[in-house]
Amino acid sequence: MKKKSLILLSILVTLTVAIGYISKSFAEEKPKVAVVLKDLNSQYWEIVKAGAEKGFRDFGMDGQVLAPVEGTAEEQGEILMGILQEDLDVLIVSPTYPDYIIPILDEFVAIGIPVLLLDTDHPWPNKTSYIGTDNIDLGKKAGALLASQLQPGDKVAMIGGDSNSPVSGGRITGARERLKDVGIYIAAEKLDLSNDSSSVKKATKEVLQGHSDIKGIIASNDTLALHVIEVLQEHDLAIPVTGADGIIEMIELIEDEVVAGSVAQNPYDMGYLSVETALRTTNGEQVEKMIDSGVDIIIKGNAKQRLDFLKNLLR
């Protein structure tokens, strides 16, 4: 009996060691991915992060989300150089300023690390894929949403961010095309603005002073649109404003019927899809060069559902 017990104990120890070794091997075999965002100082990027982290859990990825504190290209470049030697399987990045960041991304590709662009596209030949919004299409939908509240021949103003960026620039291009198609005239444009409240309000006041006959305003993102709405409220002007992104403050205004609607990206899906695409890449699958995360129109009828989803994510 004693001999049998010793044999059983020996087998048990051997199995325990073997299971531990196998478990460790599986853990070590998890694909390693880094997601480098533009910042984590806004709801938008927090939601992207939540989607990516859900992807890490669902797909068994060894993942981390990183972002510069101040949101500068220099900071983002330092983060990228810091993880260059981390033996990544895939890098997912939303380049702050592509012209500055892409030479660094070339270094990842040179050592065999596939690079996926997230949120911000660029005609960079070495990218494996772009996961995000078709911003020209988003701009067209925003233009159509504003036009639905106006009449052909009406004049509007455009308040926009960086007209040379693939995000704001694409939205501006799409909005111009759609407004022109339906006979809405853009009487004034204030572009290349930051999201800073004072600069946006100043630009809006200048538009109102120079064009008292405008019937609506389109902004390239919801943060700009919110600043525009503040100016209109100060002047007791009730003209429609359309933004884009679907942030919580804008959806609350839609729910309260202050604003008719907004065009929303899907940042949660964007983060999740990017990790799913990273997994497919590590499995040797051929992935699409552009994976569209979609655009939603937020109006009174679906605002509460969207609001509840976002607030639950950001708890």
BELWO-V154173 format. One record per backbone hydrogen bond with DSSP energy under -1.0 kcal/mol. CO is the residue of the C=O (numbers start at 1). NH is the residue of the N-H. E is the energy in kcal/mol with one decimal. If there is no record, write none. Layout:
BEGIN
CO_NH_E, CO_NH_E
END
This chain:
BEGIN
1_5_-2.5, 2_6_-2.1, 3_7_-2.2, 4_8_-2.7, 5_9_-2.6, 6_10_-2.4, 7_11_-2.5, 8_12_-2.6, 9_13_-2.6, 10_14_-2.4, 11_15_-2.8, 12_16_-2.5, 13_17_-2.5, 14_18_-2.5, 15_19_-3.1, 16_20_-2.4, 17_21_-2.4, 18_22_-2.9, 19_23_-3.0, 20_24_-2.3, 21_25_-2.3, 22_26_-2.6, 23_27_-2.5, 24_28_-2.5, 25_29_-1.3, 27_30_-1.1, 31_62_-3.0, 32_89_-3.2, 32_90_-1.5, 33_64_-1.4, 34_92_-3.0, 35_66_-3.2, 36_94_-2.6, 42_46_-1.8, 43_47_-2.3, 44_48_-2.0, 45_49_-2.4, 46_50_-2.1, 47_51_-2.1, 48_52_-2.3, 49_53_-2.8, 50_54_-1.9, 51_55_-1.8, 52_56_-2.3, 53_57_-1.8, 54_58_-2.7, 55_59_-2.5, 56_61_-2.3, 61_63_-1.2, 62_33_-2.2, 64_35_-2.9, 66_37_-2.9, 72_76_-2.1, 73_77_-2.7, 74_78_-2.0, 75_79_-2.2, 76_80_-2.4, 77_81_-2.4, 78_82_-1.9, 79_83_-1.4, 83_86_-1.8, 90_34_-1.5, 91_116_-3.0, 92_36_-3.0, 93_118_-2.4, 97_100_-1.5, 97_101_-2.1, 98_102_-3.0, 101_104_-1.1, 101_105_-1.8, 102_106_-2.1, 105_109_-2.0, 106_110_-2.2, 108_113_-2.5, 109_112_-1.9, 114_91_-2.5, 115_128_-3.0, 116_93_-2.6, 117_131_-2.9, 118_120_-2.3, 122_124_-2.1, 124_127_-1.4, 129_117_-2.8, 130_291_-3.4, 131_119_-2.4, 132_293_-2.3, 133_135_-1.2, 134_138_-2.3, 135_139_-2.3, 136_140_-2.1, 137_141_-2.3, 138_142_-2.4, 139_143_-2.5, 140_144_-2.3, 141_145_-2.2, 142_146_-2.3, 143_147_-2.6, 144_148_-1.8, 146_149_-1.8, 147_150_-1.8, 151_154_-2.3, 154_185_-2.5, 155_215_-4.0, 156_187_-2.3, 156_188_-1.1, 157_218_-2.6, 158_190_-2.9, 159_220_-1.8, 160_193_-2.2, 161_192_-2.6, 162_165_-1.2, 165_169_-1.5, 167_171_-2.1, 168_172_-2.8, 169_173_-2.3, 170_174_-2.5, 171_175_-2.7, 172_176_-2.4, 173_177_-2.1, 174_178_-2.2, 175_179_-2.6, 176_180_-2.2, 177_181_-2.2, 178_182_-1.5, 179_184_-3.0, 180_183_-1.4, 183_153_-3.3, 185_156_-2.6, 185_187_-1.0, 188_158_-2.6, 190_160_-2.9, 196_200_-1.9, 197_201_-2.7, 198_202_-2.2, 199_203_-2.1, 200_204_-2.5, 201_205_-2.4, 202_206_-2.0, 203_207_-2.0, 204_208_-2.4, 205_209_-2.4, 206_210_-2.0, 207_211_-1.7, 211_214_-1.3, 216_157_-1.9, 217_242_-2.1, 218_159_-2.7, 221_225_-2.0, 222_226_-2.6, 223_227_-1.6, 224_228_-2.1, 225_229_-2.5, 226_230_-1.8, 227_231_-1.6, 228_232_-2.3, 229_233_-2.5, 230_234_-2.0, 231_235_-1.5, 232_237_-2.9, 233_236_-1.2, 240_217_-2.2, 242_219_-3.1, 243_263_-1.1, 244_222_-2.4, 247_251_-2.2, 248_252_-2.4, 249_253_-1.5, 250_254_-1.9, 251_255_-2.7, 252_256_-1.9, 253_258_-2.8, 253_259_-1.2, 254_257_-1.4, 262_298_-3.1, 263_245_-3.4, 264_296_-2.9, 266_270_-2.4, 267_271_-2.3, 268_272_-2.3, 269_273_-3.4, 270_274_-1.8, 271_275_-1.4, 272_276_-2.2, 273_277_-2.6, 274_278_-1.9, 275_279_-2.2, 276_280_-2.1, 277_281_-2.1, 278_282_-2.2, 279_283_-1.5, 280_285_-2.5, 281_284_-1.6, 289_130_-1.8, 291_132_-2.3, 296_264_-3.7, 298_262_-1.9, 299_302_-1.2, 299_303_-1.3, 302_306_-1.8, 303_307_-2.7, 304_308_-2.8, 305_309_-1.8, 306_310_-2.3, 307_311_-2.5, 308_312_-2.0, 309_313_-1.6, 310_314_-1.8
END
